[in-house]
Amino acid sequence: MPANVFVTGPPGSGKTTAVERARERLADRGHVAAGVRAPEVREGGERVGFDIVSLRTGRRAAMARIDRDAGPGVGKYRVDVRAVDRLVADALDTAGVDYLLLDEIGPMQVRSDTFVRRVRAALDAETPVLATVKADSRPDGDRDPTDFIEAVHDRDDGLRVTVTPAERDALPERLAAAVAARCGGD
């Protein structure tokens, strides 16, 4: 059985909501997660950036902001790679957890070599990973083998689920069941 569960879909499709609801269901079943979330930050109703939050410790760091002058650019945002590096160092440790939750494997996060190394190791380990992954919009023939997000899409050891409006409401339970089965539970 594949160890990893990858959730993809276009922006705004409900990937994060589905994974968060699956995490709640898994917690109700006694399954403990480590990993990271990337909530958006809003000021005055406008999105100004994204934070990165450790599920293990609750620590939070400013991952990307529109008003940053330094760091690699992703759209209108600049990424604080050092903040991502510091936070994921312990957030992706699998000791004492049943699975890792990654929201998300996306362009901002992969600017951090530490994130990429730690996620690659996690995906190759026995601990199940439940991850949202930026949708892959490139045809197979145009894929860049050095692109980490594309490499995740190319993995053959995961269950892939695309969020659709038709199954959005049922998806959290489906994800929770898939991860629980990989954790050795119900």
C-alpha positions in Angstrom: 0.0 0.0 0.0 1.4 3.4 -0.9 2.6 5.3 2.2 1.7 8.8 1.0 -1.5 10.6 0.2 -1.2 13.7 -2.1 -4.1 16.1 -2.4 -4.1 18.5 -5.4 -6.4 20.8 -7.2 -6.5 24.4 -8.5 -6.1 27.3 -6.1 -9.2 27.8 -4.0 -10.5 24.3 -4.6 -10.5 23.3 -1.0 -7.3 21.3 -0.6 -6.4 22.9 2.7 -9.9 22.6 4.1 -10.1 18.9 3.2 -6.7 18.2 4.8 -7.5 20.1 8.0 -10.9 18.3 8.3 -9.1 15.0 7.7 -6.6 15.9 10.5 -9.5 16.6 12.9 -11.0 13.2 12.1 -7.6 11.5 12.6 -7.1 13.2 15.9 -10.5 12.0 17.0 -9.2 8.5 16.2 -6.1 9.1 18.3 -3.6 9.7 15.5 -1.0 12.3 16.2 0.5 14.5 13.4 3.6 16.6 13.0 4.2 18.8 10.0 3.5 22.3 8.8 0.7 24.5 7.7 0.9 27.6 5.6 -2.0 29.9 6.5 -2.5 33.1 4.7 -2.1 36.4 6.5 -4.6 39.2 5.9 -4.6 42.8 6.8 -7.6 45.0 6.1 -9.2 42.2 4.1 -6.2 41.9 1.8 -3.9 39.0 1.7 -0.4 40.2 2.5 1.4 37.0 2.9 1.7 33.5 4.3 3.0 32.1 7.6 4.5 28.7 8.2 3.3 26.9 11.4 4.7 23.8 13.1 2.0 21.4 14.1 4.4 19.9 16.7 5.2 23.1 18.6 2.7 25.7 17.4 5.7 27.9 16.4 4.9 30.3 13.7 7.1 32.3 11.3 6.5 34.8 8.5 7.2 32.7 5.4 6.4 35.3 2.7 5.1 38.9 2.5 4.3 41.4 -0.2 6.3 44.1 1.6 9.6 42.2 1.9 12.5 43.6 0.0 14.7 40.5 0.1 14.3 36.8 -0.6 13.3 34.9 -3.7 10.1 36.1 -5.4 7.0 34.0 -5.8 4.4 36.1 -7.6 4.0 39.3 -5.6 5.6 37.8 -2.4 9.1 37.5 -1.2 10.0 34.3 0.8 12.1 34.4 4.0 14.0 31.2 3.3 15.8 31.3 6.7 12.5 31.4 8.6 11.3 28.3 6.7 14.6 26.6 7.4 14.5 27.3 11.1 10.9 26.1 11.5 11.0 22.9 9.5 14.1 21.7 11.2 12.0 20.2 14.0 8.5 20.4 12.5 9.2 17.5 10.2 10.6 15.2 12.8 8.5 11.9 12.8 9.5 10.8 16.4 6.4 10.1 18.4 3.9 10.8 15.6 1.7 8.6 13.4 1.9 10.7 10.2 3.2 14.0 8.8 0.8 16.6 7.4 2.3 19.1 4.8 0.2 22.0 3.7 1.6 22.6 1.3 4.4 21.4 -1.1 4.4 24.6 -3.1 6.6 27.2 -4.8 7.2 29.2 -1.6 8.1 26.2 0.6 10.5 24.7 -2.0 12.6 27.8 -2.0 14.1 26.3 1.2 16.6 23.5 0.5 16.0 22.3 4.1 12.3 21.9 3.4 13.0 20.0 0.2 15.6 17.7 1.8 13.3 17.0 4.8 10.2 16.4 2.7 12.1 14.1 0.3 13.3 12.1 3.3 9.8 12.0 4.8 8.3 10.8 1.5 10.9 8.0 1.4 10.3 7.0 5.0 7.7 4.6 6.5 5.7 7.3 8.3 2.7 8.2 6.1 2.6 11.7 4.7 -0.7 13.6 4.0 0.2 16.5 1.8 -1.4 19.2 -0.4 0.6 19.7 -3.5 0.4 22.6 -6.0 -1.4 21.4 -9.0 0.8 20.3 -11.9 -0.2 22.1 -15.0 2.6 21.0 -17.3 2.1 18.3 -19.8 4.3 15.2 -19.1 6.6 16.0 -22.0 7.4 19.4 -20.7 8.3 18.3 -17.1 11.5 19.4 -15.5 13.1 16.5 -13.7 14.9 18.9 -11.3 11.7 20.6 -10.2 10.8 19.2 -6.8 7.0 19.8 -7.1 7.0 17.9 -10.4 9.1 15.1 -8.8 6.4 14.7 -6.1 3.7 14.5 -8.8 5.8 11.8 -10.6 6.2 9.6 -7.5 4.5 6.2 -7.8 4.2 5.5 -4.0 1.2 7.7 -3.3 -2.5 7.9 -3.5 -3.4 11.0 -5.5 -6.6 12.8 -4.9 -7.8 15.8 -6.9 -10.3 18.0 -5.1 -13.5 18.4 -7.1 -16.7 20.2 -6.1 -18.6 16.9 -6.5 -16.6 15.1 -3.8 -15.4 18.0 -1.6 -17.7 17.2 1.3 -16.8 13.5 1.4 -13.1 14.0 0.8 -12.0 14.6 4.5 -13.3 11.2 5.6 -11.8 9.5 2.6 -8.4 11.1 3.3 -8.7 10.2 7.0 -9.5 6.6 6.2 -6.6 6.4 3.8 -4.1 7.8 6.3 -5.4 5.7 9.2 -5.0 2.6 7.1 -1.4 3.6 6.5 -0.9 4.2 10.2 -2.1 0.8 11.0 -5.4 2.0 12.4 -9.0 2.0 11.4 
